[in-house]
Amino acid sequence: MSSRTAHRLACDEPDLASYDLLAPQLSGGKDSAVMNCVFMEAAVRAGVADRVISYHASLGVLEWPAVVVDGVRYPGVSELAALQSAAFGISADRHIEVTRTLPAPDGSRMVHSLLTEIAAYGRFPRMGSPYCRKAAKESVVSAAWTPLVTRMKRELGRPVRILKVMGLRSDEGPDRKKRPAFRTVQSNSARIVDEWLPVKEWTTAAVKEWHATALVPYSWTYDSAPGAGDWAGTSRCSCSLCVYASRRDLLLSVARRPRLADLYAEVEQARGDSFRADWRITDLIHHAQTCEAPDPGVICPDDGPDFTALQQQVRTALEVEPRKTPDLARDSGRALCNGCTSVD
């Protein structure tokens, strides 16, 4: 029997007791809450809840922030990830928020935003080149494991076995439908990392039904307005302006975060690459302002010091030649509606 087979049970459920570190990745979205509930129930049954450390790869200002409407505060994505961790029995000291950093002028470390990376790289992520997922999420979590792996490998005298648990579902798209529910994603002399998707076959309807009685709230961005409870907002909760989002989600996001959309437009105009192969962010902004578009329900001011720091960092990156030429920029766009074509 191969070592990979030995660490699996029926129906692609891994033998949790065979891992040294159990690492659920919490995005703060609706699916990661369901995933952590299902996963922690399995961890408790296996008697290994003490091996769990949850991780959230923060996107900083690019995440959906907290908002206050009619005196009610609705938490932002990073806060929701922490709530998802605590709700199912993971102590606060075992929930780790990580983000990509770079050296600051004073010698300290400062956040290196994904939008800054896009500005420096010169190209937006594409379906065939989704570098954002690795640069802003996978790599920073993997780096956070390194000190633990170094210590545990010395103690164990063998590679550290890690189970990365994620809330990806088949309903989200063809690429995720093809993704195995269980696979080995890394194997070397220091660590062996397996990936498990325990809610891969959950439908979107089932996820929403679960949230009706959940111990943790879902993000306000899923509703038409914070607190509406109608699931008529954005369909996903990743980057506020995600290049893989649907047309409706993007128009809603542009209307909800106009200052952030304008900053994306600065990068697009300076580098020449389009936000998507079929749409420029400037087209989306124009459409949201002049044609029929979803009512945002709330508008984020984006007027705090973190947003100002992001602006400065992005504009500084744009002053330097990009690492790549924008040969992925589209030649012609796709219509945004029957009466509104993209602006060439």
GULUM-753323 format. One line per 4 residues: number of its first residue (from 0); their letters; for each residue x, y, z of C-alpha. Coordinates in steps of 0.05 Angstrom, whole numbers, plus 32768, in hexadecimal, padded with zeros to 4 digits. Example, Ala and Ser with C-alpha at 12.3 -4.5 7.8 and 13.67 -1.06 7.14 Angstrom:
% GULUM-753323
0 = as = 80F6/7FA6/809C | 8111/7FEB/808F
This chain:
% GULUM-753323
0 = mssr = 8000/8000/8000 | 801C/8045/7FED | 8027/8079/8023 | 7FF3/80A5/8002
4 = tahr = 7FBE/806E/8004 | 7FD0/805E/804C | 7FBD/80A4/8061 | 7F77/80A2/8042
8 = lacd = 7F35/8084/8057 | 7EF8/8077/802D | 7ED7/80AE/8002 | 7F18/80D6/7FFE
12 = epdl = 7F16/80E7/8048 | 7F5D/80E6/8063 | 7F74/80C4/80A3 | 7F7A/8104/80CD
16 = asyd = 7FA2/80E0/8103 | 7FDA/80D3/80D2 | 7FEB/811E/80CC | 8017/8148/80F8
20 = llap = 7FF5/818A/80E5 | 7FAD/8194/80CF | 7FA8/81D7/80AD | 7F63/81F0/8096
24 = qlsg = 7F69/822D/8069 | 7F32/825E/807B | 7F21/8293/8047 | 7EE9/82B4/806F
28 = gkds = 7EB8/82A0/8038 | 7E79/8276/803D | 7E9A/8236/8027 | 7ED4/8238/8058
32 = avmn = 7EA3/823C/8092 | 7E80/81FD/807C | 7EC3/81DB/806E | 7EDD/81EB/80B4
36 = cvfm = 7E9F/81D0/80D4 | 7EA3/818E/80AE | 7EEE/8189/80B8 | 7EED/8198/8103
40 = eaav = 7EB7/8164/810E | 7EE5/8132/80EC | 7F21/814A/8114 | 7EFB/8142/8156
44 = ragv = 7EE4/80FC/8143 | 7F2B/80E9/8133 | 7F44/8106/8175 | 7F76/8135/8153
48 = adrv = 7F56/817A/815C | 7F95/818E/8182 | 7FBD/8188/8141 | 7F94/81BD/811D
52 = isyh = 7FAE/8202/810C | 7F82/822C/80DE | 7F9E/825F/80AD | 7F83/829C/808A
56 = aslg = 7FAB/82BA/8050 | 7F96/8303/8057 | 7F90/832F/8019 | 7F8F/836D/8044
60 = vlew = 7F6B/83A8/8025 | 7F56/837E/7FE9 | 7F29/8353/8015 | 7EE2/8367/8024
64 = pavv = 7EE7/8395/8061 | 7EBA/839D/809D | 7E80/83CE/8093 | 7E50/83F1/80C2
68 = vdgv = 7E08/83FA/80AB | 7DD1/8419/80D6 | 7DFE/8411/8113 | 7E0B/83C6/8106
72 = rypg = 7E51/83AF/80F8 | 7E5C/8378/80C6 | 7EA1/8357/80CA | 7ED5/8355/8093
76 = vsel = 7EF2/8316/8074 | 7F2E/830E/80A3 | 7F02/8315/80E0 | 7ED2/82E2/80C3
80 = aalq = 7F0B/82B1/80B9 | 7F1D/82B7/8102 | 7ED4/82AE/8116 | 7ED0/8270/80EA
84 = saaf = 7F0C/8253/810E | 7EF3/8262/8154 | 7EAB/824B/8147 | 7EC1/8203/813D
88 = gisa = 7EF1/81FC/8177 | 7F34/8217/8160 | 7F52/8244/8195 | 7F67/828B/8181
92 = drhi = 7FB1/827C/8189 | 7FAA/8244/8155 | 7F8D/8271/811F | 7FC3/8292/80F6
96 = evtr = 7FB9/82CC/80C6 | 7FF0/82D3/8094 | 7FFE/8303/805C | 8036/8311/802A
100 = tlpa = 8068/8345/8042 | 80A6/8368/8028 | 80DC/8393/8049 | 80C7/83D9/805D
104 = pdgs = 80F6/8415/8057 | 8102/8414/80A2 | 8117/83CB/80A2 | 80D5/83AF/80BB
108 = rmvh = 80A5/8385/8092 | 8068/83A2/806F | 802D/8383/804B | 8038/8376/8001
112 = sllt = 7FF3/837A/7FE3 | 7FDE/834E/7FA8 | 7FCC/838D/7F81 | 8013/83A7/7F8D
116 = eiaa = 802D/8364/7F72 | 8001/836C/7F35 | 801C/83B2/7F2A | 8064/839A/7F31
120 = ygrf = 805A/835C/7F06 | 8037/8382/7ECE | 8000/8350/7EC1 | 7FBE/833E/7EE2
124 = prmg = 7FB3/82F5/7EF4 | 7F90/82CA/7EBF | 7F6E/8287/7EBF | 7FAD/8269/7EA0
128 = spyc = 7FDB/8290/7ECF | 7FBA/8295/7F13 | 7FF9/82AD/7F37 | 7FCF/82D3/7F69
132 = rkaa = 7FBA/8293/7F8C | 8002/827D/7F97 | 801F/82C2/7FA6 | 7FEA/82DB/7FD6
136 = kesv = 7FCF/829A/7FF5 | 7FF3/8258/7FEB | 803A/8271/7FF2 | 802E/829A/8030
140 = vsaa = 800B/8261/8054 | 8042/8231/803F | 8076/8261/805A | 8051/8266/809C
144 = wtpl = 8059/821A/80A4 | 80A5/821C/809C | 80B9/822B/80E5 | 808A/81F5/80FD
148 = vtrm = 80A2/81C3/80C9 | 80EB/81D1/80DB | 80DF/81C3/8125 | 80B1/8187/811B
152 = krel = 80DE/8165/80E7 | 8118/8169/8118 | 80EC/814A/814E | 80CC/8115/8122
156 = grpv = 8108/8102/80F9 | 80DE/80FF/80BA | 80B7/812D/808B | 807D/8151/80AD
160 = rilk = 8039/813B/8095 | 8009/8175/8089 | 7FC0/8173/8073 | 7FA9/81B3/8051
164 = vmgl = 7F5D/81B7/8054 | 7F38/81E6/8026 | 7EEF/81F8/8017 | 7EF1/81F4/7FCB
168 = rsde = 7EB3/81D7/7FAB | 7EA1/81BA/7F67 | 7E68/81EC/7F5F | 7E9A/8226/7F5B
172 = gpdr = 7EB3/8216/7F15 | 7ECF/81E2/7EE5 | 7F16/81E7/7F00 | 7F00/81D8/7F46
176 = kkrp = 7ED1/81A0/7F30 | 7F0E/817D/7F11 | 7F38/8186/7F50 | 7F3E/8145/7F78
180 = afrt = 7F1E/8144/7FBD | 7F60/8129/7FD7 | 7FA6/812F/7FBB | 7FEF/8137/7FCE
184 = vqsn = 8007/817D/7FBB | 804E/817D/7FD7 | 8080/8148/7FEB | 80C9/8153/7FFE
188 = sari = 80FA/8142/8035 | 80DB/8176/8064 | 8090/8171/8059 | 8059/8149/8038
192 = vdew = 801B/8172/802B | 7FD9/8153/8019 | 7F9B/817B/8006 | 7F54/8169/801A
196 = lpvk = 7F13/818A/8001 | 7EDF/816E/8032 | 7EA4/8196/8015 | 7EB7/818F/7FCC
200 = ewtt = 7E73/8171/7FB9 | 7E48/81A0/7FE3 | 7E19/81C9/7FB7 | 7E13/8215/7FBE
204 = aavk = 7DCC/820C/7FD5 | 7DE2/81DC/800C | 7E17/820E/8023 | 7DE3/8246/8028
208 = ewha = 7DB3/8218/804D | 7DEA/8206/807F | 7DF7/8250/808C | 7DAE/825B/80A0
212 = talv = 7DBE/823C/80E4 | 7E0A/8244/80E6 | 7E32/8258/8123 | 7E57/828D/80FB
216 = pysw = 7E3D/82C4/80CD | 7E4C/82C7/8083 | 7E6B/8303/8061 | 7E3D/833F/8055
220 = tyds = 7E54/8342/800C | 7E2A/8305/7FFC | 7DEA/832E/8008 | 7DCC/8367/7FDF
224 = apga = 7DDA/8393/801B | 7DFA/8383/805F | 7DC8/835D/8089 | 7D96/8351/8051
228 = gdwa = 7D9D/8305/8057 | 7D8A/82FB/800E | 7DCA/82E0/7FEF | 7DC0/8312/7FB7
232 = gtsr = 7E05/8333/7FBB | 7E47/8317/7FA0 | 7E48/82CC/7F94 | 7E8E/82C4/7FB0
236 = cscs = 7EB8/82E4/7FE6 | 7F00/82E6/7FCF | 7F24/8325/7FB8 | 7EF3/835E/7FB6
240 = lcvy = 7F06/8365/7F6C | 7F19/8320/7F56 | 7F2D/8314/7F0D | 7F08/82D1/7F0F
244 = asrr = 7EC6/82EE/7F27 | 7E86/82F1/7EFF | 7E6F/832F/7EDA | 7E39/833D/7F0D
248 = dlll = 7E68/8334/7F48 | 7E9A/8364/7F29 | 7E66/839A/7F1A | 7E4D/8394/7F62
252 = svar = 7E94/8397/7F7D | 7EA7/83D4/7F53 | 7E6A/83F8/7F6E | 7E78/83E3/7FB6
256 = rprl = 7EC2/83F5/7FB5 | 7ECA/842D/7F81 | 7F0C/8447/7F9D | 7F2B/8402/7F9A
260 = adly = 7F10/83F9/7F53 | 7F31/843B/7F3F | 7F73/8423/7F5B | 7F6E/83E3/7F31
264 = aeve = 7F60/8411/7EF5 | 7FA1/8437/7F03 | 7FC7/83F6/7EFF | 7FA3/83E1/7EC0
268 = qarg = 7FAF/8423/7E9D | 7FF8/8427/7EB2 | 800A/83E0/7E9F | 7FDF/83D6/7E61
272 = dsfr = 7FC5/8392/7E76 | 7F7A/838B/7E7F | 7F5B/8376/7EC0 | 7F3E/8339/7E9C
276 = adwr = 7F4A/831F/7E57 | 7F03/8333/7E43 | 7EF6/8371/7E6F | 7F1F/83AC/7E87
280 = itdl = 7F11/83C7/7ECC | 7F04/840A/7EAC | 7ECC/83EB/7E82 | 7EAD/83CE/7EC1
284 = ihha = 7EB1/8410/7EE5 | 7E92/8435/7EAA | 7E5A/8401/7EA5 | 7E4B/8404/7EF0
288 = qtce = 7E45/8450/7EEC | 7E1D/8457/7EAC | 7DF4/8418/7EA1 | 7DC6/83ED/7ECA
292 = apdp = 7DEF/83CA/7F00 | 7DDF/83A9/7F43 | 7DD1/83D9/7F7D | 7E0F/83D4/7FA9
296 = gvic = 7DE7/83D7/7FE9 | 7E24/83F6/800C | 7E61/841D/7FF5 | 7EA3/8413/8018
300 = pddg = 7EC7/8455/8023 | 7F0E/8438/8020 | 7F28/8477/8041 | 7F54/845A/8078
304 = pdft = 7FA0/8458/8080 | 7FA4/8410/8065 | 7F85/8425/8024 | 7FB3/8462/801F
308 = alqq = 7FEF/8435/802B | 7FD7/8407/7FF4 | 7FD0/8441/7FC3 | 8017/8458/7FD2
312 = qvrt = 8033/8412/7FCB | 8010/8405/7F89 | 8024/8448/7F6B | 806C/843D/7F81
316 = alev = 806C/83F9/7F5D | 8051/841A/7F1E | 808D/8449/7F1B | 80BA/840D/7F0C
320 = eprk = 80BC/83E5/7ECC | 8090/83A6/7ED2 | 80AF/8361/7ED7 | 8083/8349/7E9D
324 = tpdl = 8069/836B/7E5F | 801C/836A/7E59 | 8016/833A/7E1F | 7FD9/831C/7E3F
328 = ards = 7FB1/835C/7E34 | 7F73/834F/7E0B | 7F6A/836A/7DC5 | 7F1F/8372/7DC8
332 = gral = 7EEE/836D/7E01 | 7EAC/834B/7E0D | 7E6B/8372/7E12 | 7E55/8381/7E59
336 = cngc = 7E0C/8386/7E45 | 7DE0/838B/7E07 | 7DE9/83D6/7E01 | 7E2E/83E0/7E20
340 = tsvd = 7E6D/83C5/7E00 | 7EB2/83CB/7E1D | 7ED9/840A/7E0E | 7F14/83FD/7DDE
